[in-house]
C-alpha cells in the first residue's frame, strides 16, 4: 500500500490543468447503458473509481475501447449479463448508478448493495422507491438489489425525494429517459454534475427540462442513440488546489476549469484574504504571501458550500489567523481528519456536527492516516504547511478522487513523493 511523504514549508506557485469530474464521469458512464448505439465519453479522469466502473462494464460483457482521441467508447448492445457483482460494487458506492439504466433499457438488473467511503449512511432506499414508483418490482436478497421492470417497460411517475440525493436524482433521471410518459422529479439535486449528466442524456436524444433546479421534468422517449460527450471539469479538485495554495500563502493558476460552478468556495477564499481572478476556462488565486484568515462555513446541498470541500477548509483554518467554525450538515461522520490534524499540532475541537478551529502559526509533521477521500486531501494540505516530513498512509482513498495529485503538486513546487509500503 503506497504512502505519500510530504516535506512542508514551500509556497505553492505555478500553473496546472484540472481533470474531468469523477462525480460527473461515473453517472455519465452509467448513462451509456441506456443507448442502443456506441457512446463516446471524453475528458474522463484517470482514477481508480473510473477504472472500477470500466471493469464493471467488462464483467457485464460491455468492453469499452479507447479511441484515437482518448475518448472511451461504450457499446451497450454487447451486454451479456445484467448482474453487477459484489466484489466490484463493494469498493465504490457509485456502482448503484447502473441500476436505473439497466432496468430502463434491458428490463431487469441485479446490483450488489454498494460500499465505498466510511463517512456515514447513504441509503439506497430512495433509488429503490423511485424505481418502484415507475412500476419496477424490487427485492433485496442476499446483499443484492434485484429489480424487474413491468410488462411494457417502466412508466413515467411523479416522485418527491424526502431528502436531496445526488445519486438518487441521477438514477431516477436516467431511468425516466426511457420510461413511457412523463416523469417529474421533485426536490431533485441541483449539483453541476447532475446538470452535466442531463446534458449528456439530451445529447443522446433524451427530453429533459428543469435540470439545475429542484424540479426536473422528463418526457420518456423510445430510444437513446449514440453521441460524443466531454465530461465537465472537477470542481472539487479545483477547490482543493485553490485551498492548498491559500494555506501555503502561494499563487496558482488552474486551467481547464470553470469558476461558475465554484461560487460558494471562491467567496470563502476571498473572505480568507485570497485575490482571485477568473476567465472562461481558468481561475487564478494569489495570497500575495499573506497568511489566510479563518472563515466560518456550513455545508449544505448545492449551490451552498459543498461537503466535499469541508475537510480542506478545516486544514486551511488550522494555520489561519483567528478562529473558524465549520458546521457539517450532510454526513454525520465527516470529521475523522480532525484527530489526525490535531496530532500535527492543530487546535480543533469537535462537538457534534461542529468543528471549532483555532489557527496556529505552523503545524508539525507526523505520520497520519487517510480515512476517506476528501479527508486524505486535507491531510496532504496539512503536510504542505507542516514543519518536517509528513507521511500520509492509506492513500488509496486519495487515488479514488485525485488524478496524479503528487505530480500536480510537484509542478506547483510542493515537495511530495509516493513511496511503496
C-alpha positions in Angstrom: 0.0 0.0 0.0 1.6 3.3 -1.1 2.2 6.3 1.1 2.9 10.0 0.4 5.8 11.7 2.0 5.4 15.5 2.1 8.1 18.0 3.1 6.2 21.1 4.2 7.2 24.8 4.1 7.1 25.6 0.4 4.6 28.1 -1.0 2.7 26.6 -4.0 3.3 28.7 -7.2 2.6 27.8 -10.8 0.0 26.5 -13.3 -1.7 23.1 -13.7 -4.6 21.6 -15.7 -7.7 20.4 -13.9 -9.0 16.9 -14.7 -12.5 15.9 -15.6 -15.0 15.5 -12.7 -15.2 12.0 -11.2 -18.6 12.7 -9.8 -19.8 13.6 -13.3 -17.9 10.9 -15.2 -19.3 8.0 -13.2 -23.0 8.7 -13.8 -22.3 9.6 -17.4 -20.5 6.3 -17.9 -23.6 4.5 -16.4 -25.8 6.5 -18.7 -24.2 5.0 -21.8 -26.0 1.7 -20.9 -29.2 3.4 -22.0 -28.2 3.8 -25.6 -28.7 1.4 -28.5 -25.6 2.6 -30.2 -22.0 3.2 -29.1 -21.4 6.3 -27.0 -18.0 8.0 -26.6 -17.1 9.9 -23.4 -14.0 12.2 -23.3 -12.2 14.1 -20.5 -12.5 11.2 -18.2 -10.1 11.4 -15.2 -7.6 8.6 -14.8 -8.8 7.4 -11.4 -9.4 4.1 -9.6 -13.2 4.6 -9.5 -13.3 5.2 -13.3 -11.2 2.0 -13.8 -13.6 0.1 -11.5 -16.6 1.3 -13.5 -14.9 0.2 -16.7 -14.0 -3.1 -15.1 -17.7 -3.5 -14.0 -18.8 -3.0 -17.6 -16.3 -5.6 -18.7 -17.8 -8.1 -16.3 -21.2 -7.4 -17.9 -19.8 -8.1 -21.4 -19.5 -4.4 -22.4 -15.9 -3.9 -23.3 -15.1 -0.2 -23.5 -12.4 0.8 -26.0 -10.2 3.9 -26.1 -10.4 5.8 -29.4 -7.7 7.8 -31.2 -8.8 11.0 -29.3 -8.5 9.3 -25.9 -12.3 9.0 -25.6 -13.8 5.9 -24.1 -16.3 4.3 -26.4 -19.0 2.1 -24.8 -21.2 -0.2 -26.9 -24.1 -1.3 -24.6 -25.5 -3.6 -27.2 -22.7 -6.1 -26.3 -24.1 -6.6 -22.7 -24.2 -10.3 -21.8 -25.2 -10.2 -18.1 -27.3 -7.8 -16.0 -25.5 -8.5 -12.8 -23.2 -6.0 -11.1 -21.1 -8.3 -8.7 -20.3 -7.6 -5.1 -16.5 -7.8 -5.4 -16.6 -4.7 -7.6 -19.6 -2.8 -6.2 -18.2 -3.1 -2.6 -15.3 -0.8 -3.5 -17.4 2.0 -5.0 -20.8 3.3 -3.9 -21.4 4.9 -7.4 -21.9 1.4 -8.8 -25.5 1.8 -7.8 -25.8 4.1 -10.8 -26.1 1.2 -13.2 -29.3 0.1 -11.6 -31.7 2.7 -13.2 -30.2 2.4 -16.7 -30.2 -1.4 -16.8 -33.8 -1.7 -15.6 -35.0 1.0 -18.0 -33.1 -0.3 -21.1 -33.0 -4.1 -20.5 -35.9 -4.6 -18.2 -34.0 -6.0 -15.2 -30.9 -5.7 -13.1 -29.2 -7.3 -10.2 -26.8 -4.9 -8.3 -24.9 -5.6 -5.1 -25.5 -3.3 -2.3 -22.7 -0.7 -2.5 -19.6 0.0 -0.4 -17.2 2.9 -0.5 -16.1 5.6 1.9 -17.0 5.2 5.6 -18.4 8.7 6.1 -21.9 7.8 7.2 -25.1 6.2 5.9 -26.0 6.9 2.3 -29.2 4.8 2.0 -30.2 3.3 -1.3 -33.9 3.2 -0.4 -34.5 6.5 -2.3 -33.2 4.8 -5.5 -35.5 1.8 -4.9 -38.6 3.8 -4.1 -38.1 6.0 -7.2 -37.9 2.9 -9.5 -40.9 1.3 -7.7 -42.9 4.5 -8.5 -42.1 3.8 -12.1 -43.6 0.3 -11.8 -40.4 -1.7 -11.1 -40.6 -4.8 -8.8 -37.7 -4.8 -6.4 -36.4 -7.2 -3.8 -33.3 -7.0 -1.7 -32.0 -10.6 -1.3 -28.5 -12.0 -0.4 -26.9 -8.5 -0.4 -28.3 -7.8 -3.9 -30.9 -5.3 -5.2 -33.0 -7.3 -7.7 -35.1 -5.2 -10.0 -37.5 -6.0 -12.8 -39.5 -3.6 -15.0 -43.2 -4.2 -15.5 -44.5 -5.7 -18.8 -44.0 -3.0 -21.5 -41.3 -1.2 -19.5 -41.0 1.5 -16.9 -43.8 4.1 -16.7 -43.4 7.8 -16.1 -44.0 8.9 -12.5 -44.2 11.8 -10.1 -41.5 11.3 -7.4 -40.6 13.5 -4.5 -37.3 12.9 -2.7 -37.6 13.1 1.1 -34.1 14.4 1.2 -31.9 15.7 -1.5 -29.8 12.8 -3.0 -27.4 13.4 -5.9 -27.0 9.7 -6.9 -30.7 9.1 -6.3 -31.6 12.0 -8.6 -29.2 10.7 -11.2 -30.5 7.1 -11.1 -34.2 8.1 -11.4 -33.4 10.7 -14.1 -31.6 8.1 -16.2 -34.4 5.6 -15.7 -37.1 8.2 -16.6 -35.5 8.9 -20.1 -36.8 5.6 -21.4 -40.0 5.3 -19.2 -43.3 5.6 -21.0 -44.8 9.0 -20.5 -43.9 12.0 -18.3 -41.8 11.9 -15.1 -41.5 14.8 -12.6 -38.7 14.6 -10.1 -39.2 17.0 -7.1 -36.6 18.0 -4.5 -34.0 17.0 -7.1 -30.3 17.6 -6.5 -29.1 20.8 -8.3 -25.4 20.0 -8.4 -23.5 20.8 -11.6 -22.7 17.1 -12.0 -26.5 16.4 -12.3 -26.7 19.1 -14.9 -23.8 17.6 -16.8 -25.5 14.2 -16.8 -28.7 15.7 -18.1 -26.8 17.4 -20.9 -25.2 14.1 -21.9 -28.6 12.4 -21.9 -30.0 15.2 -24.0 -27.1 14.7 -26.5 -28.2 11.1 -26.6 -31.8 12.1 -27.5 -33.5 12.4 -24.1 -36.2 15.1 -23.5 -35.3 16.8 -20.2 -36.0 20.2 -18.7 -35.5 21.8 -15.3 -32.1 20.3 -14.6 -30.2 22.6 -12.3 -33.5 23.4 -10.4 -35.2 21.3 -7.8 -37.9 20.1 -10.2 -36.8 18.0 -13.3 -39.3 17.0 -15.9 -38.5 14.1 -18.3 -40.6 13.0 -21.3 -39.7 9.4 -22.0 -38.5 8.5 -25.5 -38.5 5.2 -27.4 -34.7 5.0 -27.6 -31.5 6.9 -26.9 -28.8 7.0 -29.6 -25.1 7.3 -29.7 -23.2 10.5 -29.0 -19.9 12.1 -28.1 -19.7 14.0 -24.8 -17.0 15.6 -22.8 -17.2 15.5 -19.0 -17.1 18.8 -17.1 -14.1 19.9 -15.1 -13.8 18.7 -11.5 -14.9 21.5 -9.2 -13.7 19.7 -6.1 -10.2 19.1 -7.5 -10.2 22.8 -8.5 -11.2 23.8 -5.0 -8.7 21.5 -3.3 -5.7 23.1 -5.2 -7.1 26.6 -4.6 -7.2 25.9 -0.8 -3.8 24.3 -0.9 -2.4 27.5 -2.4 -4.2 29.6 0.1 -3.0 27.6 3.1 0.7 27.8 1.8 0.3 31.6 1.2 1.0 30.9 -2.5 -0.3 31.5 -6.0 -1.8 29.1 -8.6 -3.4 29.3 -12.0 -5.7 26.4 -12.7 -6.6 25.8 -16.4 -9.4 23.8 -17.9 -11.8 24.6 -15.1 -14.9 26.8 -14.6 -15.3 29.5 -11.9 -19.1 29.5 -12.4 -19.6 26.2 -10.6 -17.5 27.2 -7.5 -19.2 30.4 -6.3 -19.5 29.4 -2.6 -15.9 28.2 -2.4 -14.5 31.2 -4.2 -16.4 33.6 -1.8 -15.0 31.8 1.2 -11.4 32.0 -0.2 -11.8 35.7 -0.8 -13.1 36.0 2.8 -9.9 34.3 3.8 -7.9 37.0 2.1 -7.2 35.5 -1.4 -7.1 37.6 -4.5 -9.0 35.7 -7.2 -9.2 36.3 -10.9 -11.0 34.1 -13.4 -11.6 33.8 -17.2 -13.6 31.5 -19.4 -11.7 28.3 -18.5 -9.2 29.3 -15.8 -9.0 30.6 -12.2 -6.0 32.3 -10.5 -5.6 32.7 -6.8 -2.9 34.7 -5.1 -2.3 35.2 -1.4 0.5 37.7 -2.0 2.5 35.9 0.7 -0.1 36.5 3.4 -1.4 34.1 6.0 -5.1 33.2 5.4 -7.8 34.4 7.7 -10.1 31.9 9.4 -13.5 31.5 7.9 -16.8 30.2 9.2 -18.8 27.8 6.9 -21.7 25.5 6.9 -22.1 22.6 4.4 -25.4 22.2 2.5 -26.6 20.9 -0.9 -25.6 22.9 -4.0 -25.5 25.8 -4.5 -24.4 26.2 -0.9 -21.0 25.2 0.4 -20.1 21.6 -0.7 -19.4 18.9 1.9 -16.6 17.6 -0.3 -14.6 20.9 0.4 -15.2 20.9 4.2 -12.0 19.0 5.2 -9.8 21.1 3.0 -11.0 24.3 4.6 -10.5 22.8 8.1 -6.9 22.3 7.1 -6.6 25.9 5.9 -8.3 27.2 9.1 -5.8 25.2 11.1 -3.0 27.6 10.0 -5.1 30.7 9.6 -5.3 33.9 11.7 -8.2 33.6 14.1 -10.9 31.0 14.8 -13.2 29.5 12.3 -16.4 27.4 12.9 -17.2 24.6 10.5 -20.6 23.0 10.6 -21.2 19.8 8.7 -24.9 19.1 7.8 -24.6 16.4 5.1 -22.7 13.5 6.6 -22.8 12.6 10.3 -19.3 11.1 10.4 -17.1 13.5 8.4 -14.6 14.9 10.9 -12.3 11.9 11.0 -9.5 14.1 9.7 -9.6 16.3 12.8 -7.9 13.7 15.1 -5.1 13.3 12.6 -4.6 17.1 12.2 -4.6 17.5 16.0 -1.7 15.1 16.1 0.2 17.6 13.9 -0.4 20.4 16.4 -3.7 21.7 15.1 -6.2 23.1 17.7 -9.5 21.8 16.6 -12.5 20.9 18.9 -15.4 18.9 17.6 -18.8 18.8 19.2 -21.5 17.0 17.3 -21.6 18.3 13.8 -19.4 21.4 14.5 -15.6 21.8 14.5 -14.1 24.9 16.0 -10.7 25.6 14.5 -8.2 27.9 16.2 -5.4 28.7 13.8 -1.8 28.1 14.8 1.3 29.6 13.1 2.6 26.2 11.9 1.8 22.5 12.0 4.4 19.9 12.8 4.9 16.8 10.7 3.6 13.5 11.9 2.6 10.1 10.4 -1.2 10.4 9.6 -3.8 8.1 8.1 -6.4 8.9 5.5 -9.9 7.8 6.4 -11.9 8.9 3.3 -11.3 10.6 0.0 -11.6 14.3 1.0 -10.1 13.8 4.4 -7.0 12.4 2.7 -6.7 15.6 0.5 -7.0 17.7 3.7 -4.1 15.8 5.3 -2.0 16.5 2.2 -2.7 20.2 2.6 -1.8 19.9 6.3 1.5 18.2 5.3 2.3 21.1 2.9 2.1 23.6 5.7 3.8 21.5 8.4 7.5 21.6 9.6 9.3 18.4 8.6 8.2 15.3 6.7 4.6 14.2 7.0 3.8 10.6 6.0 0.2 10.1 4.7 -0.9 6.4 4.9 -3.8 4.6 3.2 -3.7 6.9 0.2 -5.7 4.5 -1.9 -8.5 6.8 -0.8 -6.9 9.8 -2.5 -6.3 7.9 -5.7 -10.1 7.4 -5.9 -10.7 11.1 -6.5 -7.5 12.9 -7.5 -5.6 12.2 -10.7 -1.8 12.4 -10.3 -2.0 14.6 -7.2 1.7 14.3 -6.4 2.8 15.2 -9.9 0.5 18.2 -9.9 1.7 19.4 -6.5 5.3 18.9 -7.7 4.6 21.1 -10.7 3.5 23.8 -8.2 6.6 23.5 -6.2 5.4 21.1 -3.5 7.9 18.6 -2.1 5.9 15.4 -2.2 6.7 11.8 -3.3 4.9 8.5 -3.4 6.7 5.6 -1.8 5.7 1.9 -1.6 4.8 0.5 1.8 
